[in-house]
Amino acid sequence: MINVVFLLLIFFLMAARIAPPPPFDITLPSAAGETPLGEGAILFAAADGTLSFAGQSGAASLTALQTQAPERLSLRADAAFPAPELAALLADLAALGVASVDLAIQTP
């Protein structure tokens, strides 16, 4: 019986996906959509314009993003993130070689 418990424990540990918590609180924008986000790199953007990627924040996050150079990126921006800053951020990401950016939303 103890072998079965250990096998189940190993199975659940291997099957679980442990993701680090977001670096700051983000309220995702609401929109209708059913396309799931892609796997991979995640860039966080707070309402005040602070960026975070792979444990780095501010300008260091874009440097870390440039060294990793993902083709596909998931952007988790706060709903209060200013649209002009979002447009500038998307231009910066394109200059860094990011081919595709998925914007995370919450469905109503």
N, C-alpha and C positions, 0 to 999 in steps of 0.2 A: 504494500500500500504506500509506503514512503517513497518508493521508486516512482510510482505514478504521480505523486505530488511534486517531486523534483522535476520530472519530465514536463508537467504542466507549467511549473514555474519557469523553466528554461524556455518553453514555447512562448509564453506570454512576454518574457523579457526580450526574446528575439523578434517577436511580431510587433511589439510596441514601438512607436516612433516618439522619441523624446526630443522635444524642441525647446530651445531656450526661450525664456519669457521675453516679451518686447522690452526695449530699453526704456520706454516711457509710455504713458497712457495715450492711446489713440482711439478716437471715435471715427470709425470708417464712414464714408459717405453712403447714403442709401440710394439704391438704383435697382431696377429690375434686370436680372441677368442670371443665367444658369451655367455659364461656362466656368468650370473649375480652374483654379489657379495652377500654374505649372510648378513643378518642383524646382528647387535650386536656390539661387541667391535672393535675399530679401533686403530691400532698402526701406528704412523707416523714415518718415518725415513728420515732425511734430507741427502743431498749429503755429508755433512761433518761428518756424523755418529751420529748426535744428534737424540735421540729418544724422543717421546712425546706420552703419554697415559693418558687420563682422566684429562687433565689439568696439569699433572706432566711432567717434562722433565729430561733428563739424567738418572742417576741410579734410581732416585725416580720413574720413569715411570715403570721400571721392578718390583719394590716393589708394586706399585699400581696394576699392572697387576697380581701379585701373590696373592694379597688380593682378587681381583675380581674373579680370577680363571675361565676364560671363556674356554669352550671346543673348540669353533670356534672363530677364530680371523681374521680380515681383515687387511692386511699389505699394507699400502700406502707408498712405498719406492720410493725415487727419482731415476731417470734413471742413475744418476752418483754415486749412492750408491755402494761402492766397493763390488764385489762378495765375497771375503773372509770374510768380515764383515757380509754380509748377511748370509753366511753359519754358522758363529759363532752365529749369532742372532737366527737362526732357531734351533740350538742345545740348546741355552739357553731357548727358548720358550718351547721346548719339555721337558726340565728338570723342567720347571714350571708347566707342566701338560696340556699345550695347545695341543689338539689332532689334530686340523686341522687349517691350515693357508692358507688364500686366498690372492694371490698377485693381487693388483689392477693394471690394465693396461689401456692404451688408444688404441682404435682400429684405424688403419690408414684409 
